[in-house]
Structures are given as structure tokens and as C-alpha cells.
Amino acid sequence: MKTLRESFDKSKYMSYKQDSYFPAYDKILRQFVGRPITIVEVGVLYGGSLFMWRDYFGESATIIGVDFNPEAKKWEAEGFKIYIGDQSSEKFWDGLFKEIGSVDILIDDGGHTNRQQIVTLRKAVHHIRDGGLLIVEDTHASYMSEFGNPSRYSFISFAKRIIDHLHGRYGGDLVAAKPPARQIFSVEFFESMTVFTIDRRLTKMSEFVTNGGISSVTEDYRYKNSVLEKLRNRTWKGHRFIRSFYKRLIWLELRRQNFLTKSLFNKIDV
């Protein structure tokens, strides 16, 4: 099977991609090659990426380009569907999806501003078929001053909130759990690229299940011979005020351990 880099090099029109994208794209897109899918790419003015996707996915794929520059309309003569509009406009996206319907893949290689990327994700996620992908390129913009970043309102900050939402599907005792993101099954981070897998069939509130196998009673060694083990044992004994006191001590001990972990948290040499 051909690689995306081969299709990239084959295109006679200009296209810009980071070389780190190619192995990531081959990993996540290989499953779609040769299938009759619909792809939307935001940011297509030079035309090279349109021909790259056509060569990579095959003639069965419908490729739709979105650009703010009306000059991009010229690629319709080559058999592509081109829509001109502002990706930071919710009204534009509403009109586009009303016309084209659901799609399998959306690739955001547009203007890279926080608002453009966040609006595109929020509007497009509802119109991607189950098993499809929403891919945002150049997410290093979330760390560039040119785009007003780093900021608590950057696209990557927004993606981190989605991670909180995914963990909010857990049915246990979560502290400050966020509502689940109902369309998004998973989030993958690559260098300068964030990939969201959309699958509503797999995003229900999770619950623990058992396989019904034979159980052997074993001691929990998570806190064996630690201060926490001694404190937790005390919470089961005595007056409720005494138990409450020991729960407070457990909280303080966990805070102390988090403080000790800080030195590891700030290291990235893994």
C-alpha cells in the first residue's frame, strides 16, 4: 500500500506538511483507503493537498475543500467540491453541513487560530459519521505568541477539557467530573496534530463488569506498609468524629505525596 508521503510528492501543486505528519497519517488513515468516503479539508488554496488526498484514498473518495479565499474555487474544474467561507463562523458550518450532510473525515489545516480551530471542532463533530475522524493540524499554534498563546483559551487547552469530559463517563466517585463529550470516543496527540475519533456507539456512561470467573481473596498492597495504610485502617474504627479526623489526615497525606510528585511532574525526559 502506498504511503501518504508518496502521494504528497506525486502532487504537482504546492502543499505544506510537516514531515512528522506522514507516519501519523498512515497510522490513522490506512483503514479508509479505497473506501467510498467523504473528506472535508479546511485550507486548500494551493491545491496540492486536494490531489494528495485523491491519490491516497482513491477515486471512490469524495473530497471537499473549504477555504476563505475565493480563488480556491478554481479547483472545482479538477473535480473537487469547493466551498468558500470563514471557518470561525458557526453560521457557515451550519449552512455547509445542511448542504453536504455527514462526512467521514474532517481535516482542519486552516487559519490555526484558537477560535477557528475550536469553532470548527464544535460544529463539525456533530456531522462526522461513527468511526470517522476529526483531525486538527498545526496545533503547535497553541504555544505561539503569533496566535495569542499560550492561553487558557487555546485549542490545546480546549482539547484537554475534552479529556476531562471523557473521564467524566466513569461512573465512580470523581471529583469535579465534567459532562461527557457524547460524540468523541478517543483523543490522540501527535506532534503538532490532534486526532478525535468519533463514535457515538462507544460513548455511553461506562460501568464495571465482571467475567464471572473464580475469585481469590487477596490483600490490596497498594499502600502496604505506608502511612496511608495505617490511616485507612483507622477510618473503620471508633466514633464518627474520630473516623472523620483520620479521613482528614488521609487527605493531608495525599496532598503531601502530590507535593513530592511535583519534581517528577515537571520533568519531561521520559
VOGU-3710 file (C-alpha; in Angstrom, 3 decimals, decimal comma):
1> mktlresfdk> 0,000/0,000/0,000  1,273/3,450/-0,882  2,238/5,923/1,819  0,857/9,422/2,173  4,343/10,790/1,595  4,352/9,160/-1,844  1,015/10,810/-2,689  2,338/14,121/-1,311  5,438/14,009/-3,501  3,379/12,986/-6,523
11> skymsykqds> 1,071/16,033/-6,416  2,165/18,619/-8,977  0,655/21,513/-6,996  2,097/23,052/-3,868  1,290/21,747/-0,407  2,878/22,286/3,016  3,013/19,474/5,575  5,310/18,732/8,485  7,220/15,537/7,806  6,115/14,187/11,205
21> yfpaydkilr> 2,532/14,107/9,890  3,128/11,358/7,349  3,698/8,374/9,695  0,855/9,625/11,892  -1,498/9,897/8,928  -0,530/6,464/7,610  -1,346/5,018/11,034  -4,785/6,583/11,387  -5,959/6,800/7,759  -4,922/3,452/6,289
31> qfvgrpitiv> -8,307/1,945/7,217  -10,100/4,385/4,879  -8,042/3,827/1,730  -10,093/2,588/-1,219  -13,431/3,154/0,519  -16,251/5,446/-0,755  -15,765/8,036/1,972  -16,352/11,795/2,147  -13,480/14,013/3,299  -13,548/17,722/4,122
41> evgvlyggsl> -10,263/19,614/4,274  -10,135/23,177/5,563  -7,378/25,208/3,921  -6,828/24,132/0,287  -5,812/27,256/-1,631  -2,622/25,938/-3,268  -4,415/22,764/-4,339  -1,619/20,290/-3,661  -3,317/18,609/-0,704  -6,523/18,000/-2,690
51> fmwrdyfges> -4,622/15,962/-5,266  -2,655/14,232/-2,495  -5,848/13,016/-0,813  -7,337/11,898/-4,124  -4,267/9,840/-4,935  -4,017/8,416/-1,422  -7,657/7,452/-0,813  -8,538/6,549/-4,395  -11,189/7,566/-6,881  -14,036/6,313/-4,668
61> atiigvdfnp> -13,438/9,143/-2,178  -15,358/12,425/-2,367  -13,032/15,280/-1,461  -14,470/18,617/-0,372  -12,307/21,687/0,123  -13,069/24,672/2,345  -11,173/27,955/2,077  -11,709/31,616/2,941  -10,027/32,756/-0,271  -12,453/32,691/-3,252
71> eakkweaegf> -9,554/31,852/-5,585  -9,772/28,277/-4,285  -12,912/27,858/-6,404  -10,658/27,173/-9,391  -10,131/23,603/-8,145  -13,715/22,736/-8,998  -12,532/22,459/-12,584  -10,447/19,485/-11,422  -13,458/17,661/-9,999  -13,291/18,783/-6,383
81> kiyigdqsse> -16,159/20,368/-4,458  -15,047/23,725/-3,050  -16,873/25,906/-0,523  -15,771/29,413/0,349  -16,362/30,585/3,895  -14,990/31,623/7,276  -14,275/28,605/9,474  -14,703/30,745/12,600  -18,342/31,345/11,615  -20,841/28,938/13,149
91> kfwdglfkei> -23,381/30,054/10,545  -21,034/28,988/7,749  -20,679/25,483/9,173  -24,419/25,139/9,726  -25,038/26,013/6,078  -22,263/23,748/4,804  -23,398/20,624/6,637  -27,003/21,304/5,737  -25,900/21,065/2,112  -23,329/18,242/2,188
101> gsvdiliddg> -24,673/16,098/5,041  -22,492/13,829/7,148  -18,832/13,153/6,362  -16,247/10,561/7,373  -13,147/12,698/7,892  -12,587/16,390/8,517  -9,048/17,773/8,390  -8,504/21,269/9,750  -5,477/22,858/8,087  -6,997/26,324/8,060
111> ghtnrqqivt> -6,014/29,501/9,842  -4,831/27,829/13,086  -6,266/30,497/15,426  -7,852/29,312/18,655  -11,313/30,428/17,633  -11,075/28,905/14,147  -9,972/25,531/15,449  -12,441/25,407/18,343  -15,459/26,530/16,303  -14,592/24,023/13,573
121> lrkavhhird> -14,389/21,172/16,063  -17,564/22,128/17,936  -19,648/22,398/14,774  -18,165/19,553/12,745  -18,175/16,896/15,461  -21,957/16,524/15,136  -21,691/15,746/11,425  -18,981/13,083/11,366  -20,162/9,512/10,949  -19,454/6,890/13,585
131> ggllivedth> -15,980/5,510/13,079  -14,848/8,757/11,451  -12,112/11,203/12,374  -11,722/14,892/13,089  -8,086/15,905/12,622  -6,630/19,272/13,615  -3,208/20,085/12,176  -0,644/22,631/13,365  -1,742/22,528/16,982  1,683/23,891/17,901
141> asymsefgnp> -0,071/27,222/17,266  -1,439/26,828/20,804  2,066/27,647/22,039  2,904/30,520/19,681  2,672/34,205/20,585  1,623/34,930/16,989  -1,717/33,337/17,870  -2,019/34,916/21,335  -0,761/31,821/23,087  -0,065/30,144/25,403
151> srysfisfak> -3,539/30,843/26,746  -6,162/29,140/28,862  -8,373/29,528/25,769  -6,014/27,876/23,293  -7,125/24,939/21,193  -4,925/22,544/23,151  -6,458/23,828/26,392  -9,844/23,045/24,860  -8,655/19,552/23,892  -7,532/18,988/27,478
161> riidhlhgry> -11,038/19,859/28,633  -12,354/17,173/26,310  -10,053/14,712/28,075  -11,753/15,724/31,339  -15,106/15,094/29,666  -14,066/11,610/28,539  -13,035/10,652/32,051  -16,348/12,029/33,281  -18,004/8,946/31,767  -16,590/6,895/34,625
171> ggdlvaakpp> -19,426/6,024/36,996  -17,424/6,194/40,223  -16,708/8,966/42,708  -14,913/11,526/40,560  -14,022/14,940/41,911  -15,338/17,754/39,674  -16,121/15,384/36,808  -17,140/17,103/33,597  -20,112/16,083/31,438  -19,131/13,521/28,814
181> arqifsveff> -18,396/14,500/25,230  -21,057/12,356/23,639  -19,634/12,059/20,124  -15,921/11,625/20,887  -14,652/8,135/21,643  -10,940/8,906/21,901  -8,314/11,631/21,523  -4,811/11,055/20,163  -1,976/13,566/20,264  0,830/13,513/17,725
191> esmtvftidr> 3,495/16,138/17,096  1,507/19,281/16,146  -1,607/17,214/15,404  -4,648/16,199/17,451  -6,981/13,433/16,282  -10,508/12,830/17,575  -12,229/9,517/16,835  -15,988/9,946/16,579  -18,191/7,013/17,553  -21,437/7,560/19,440
201> rltkmsefvt> -21,953/3,801/19,780  -18,974/3,598/22,122  -19,502/6,673/24,286  -22,152/5,561/26,768  -21,560/6,054/30,501  -19,136/3,299/31,477  -19,721/0,729/34,198  -17,709/-2,068/35,756  -18,428/-5,592/34,555  -17,179/-8,998/35,661
211> nggissvted> -16,465/-12,079/33,598  -17,897/-14,308/36,342  -14,599/-16,085/36,898  -13,373/-17,626/40,134  -12,275/-15,015/42,644  -9,444/-15,416/45,133  -9,399/-13,041/48,071  -6,158/-11,086/48,063  -4,880/-8,226/50,139  -4,619/-4,815/48,493
221> yryknsvlek> -0,916/-3,962/48,530  -1,356/-0,512/47,008  -0,489/1,204/50,292  1,267/-1,706/52,045  3,432/-0,630/54,998  2,709/3,040/54,367  1,258/5,850/56,397  -1,842/5,699/54,238  -2,444/2,035/55,092  -2,413/2,800/58,807
231> lrnrtwkghr> -4,687/5,821/58,418  -7,159/3,966/56,213  -7,420/1,160/58,748  -8,322/3,722/61,429  -11,196/5,142/59,390  -13,153/1,935/60,040  -12,888/2,196/63,820  -14,177/4,409/66,623  -16,629/7,296/66,808  -17,647/9,023/63,591
241> firsfykrli> -15,731/12,159/64,629  -12,602/10,056/65,075  -13,147/8,474/61,667  -13,631/11,936/60,173  -10,364/13,069/61,769  -8,458/10,210/60,170  -10,049/10,900/56,790  -8,706/14,432/57,084  -5,248/13,040/57,840  -5,525/10,828/54,748
251> wlelrrqnfl> -6,330/13,900/52,641  -3,294/15,714/54,051  -1,060/12,708/53,381  -2,264/12,526/49,771  -1,505/16,238/49,388  1,985/15,606/50,775  2,555/12,818/48,263  1,379/15,057/45,432  3,914/17,650/46,555  6,656/15,011/46,442
261> tkslfnkidv> 5,487/14,046/42,953  5,861/17,628/41,739  9,537/17,141/40,910  8,614/14,240/38,619  5,648/16,057/37,121  7,845/18,880/35,867  10,332/16,555/34,158  9,663/15,553/30,556  12,774/13,422/29,927  10,815/10,174/29,640
//
